[in-house]
Every structure is written in structure tokens, then in C-alpha cells.
Amino acid sequence: MRSPAPGQPAQEWAEVLRGRGRRLTTQRVRVLEAVADLVHATPEAVAGLADVDLSTVYRTLDLLEGLGLVTHAHLGSGSPSYHLASEQPHLHLVCRGCGHVQEVLPDVVAPLVDRLDAERGFAVDVAHMAVTGWCSGCRSALPDELDESLPPDRSSARAGTATGAAEDPPGTSP
């Protein structure tokens, strides 16, 4: 497991915790370091890397999220995935075929977010957002009848990118 650079980020974590009347314990450091080291860190993966009991990892992640040090997203039917809150905001594209997860910037879904706000008064929490579909590799292997069930403006580009598919909400094709 990586060691934080002298004073960074452990010192920042300690300041946040102490500011809320908490201590930066060895277990909390291990959990934070594991979340920082892992991509899409599940509690199970954190427990394994940090060598901390799973129930302690869940309690620690809950505390750290409440303090604004980590955030999570649900990428499927399994455990949530955690990131350091200091990471650049992003949402997740999750392939139903191979399970690959891609991170994209929130501006990709800005038209959808703006439309939901304007039409429904709904404020989207993009940091918790996961969009499921098929990556270009899995999409090219889809049977024609399944690919044809996708929106018409997207099915014609069988190898189209997920980023392009996320730009226009359904029913808004030109």
C-alpha cells in the first residue's frame, strides 16, 4: 500500500477529522489509503488491501463519507464503489456486457441535468450517477435485433462511443 507524501494527504485528513472532534486512527488511515489506491473501491476490496475487518471498513467509510472525505456510487447490484471526495467529479458508464467501468466528466450529461432541473425541478447528484449500457466492444457483438432496440439515432453507429450516447437524453434526437 502506498504511503502518503510527508504531510499530504494524511495531514489534510487529520485536520478534517480533528475539526469534527475525531482522531486519525491507524485504521482510518489504512481505509483512506486503500480508497486512494483502488479504482472503484468496494468495501470488500478496501478490507483486503487495508487489512481491516470488513465491519470496521463499513463503519469507517460511513463516518468518512459523513465528514466529506469519501463519496460513493452504486455501479451495479453489488457493493457501492468509493472514491476520495477530493477526486475530480465524474460519473460512471458501466458496461452490461463485460462490466468495464469508464469515468466521464459531468459535462457529458449537462443537457440532461439541465433539462431535469428546468422541467421537473429535480437536482441531479452527478457524483452518485452511474449509466448502464454497452461499451463499443460489447455493443459490436450484440445481436442485430437487440442493437436495433436501442434508440434509432444511436443504433446506426454500432461502434459509437458511450460518451456520445450520454449527450442527448432519450426522446431528444434532432
ABEGO torsion letter per residue (X at the ends): XBBBBBGOAAAAAAAAAAAAGBBBBAAAAAAAAAAAABBGBBAAAAAAAAGBBAAAAAAAAAAAAAAGABBBBBAEABBBBBBBAABBBBBBBBBAAAGBBBBBBAAAAAAAAAAAAAAAGBBBBAAABBBBEBBAAAAAABBAAAAAABBAAAAABAABBAAAAAABBBGABX
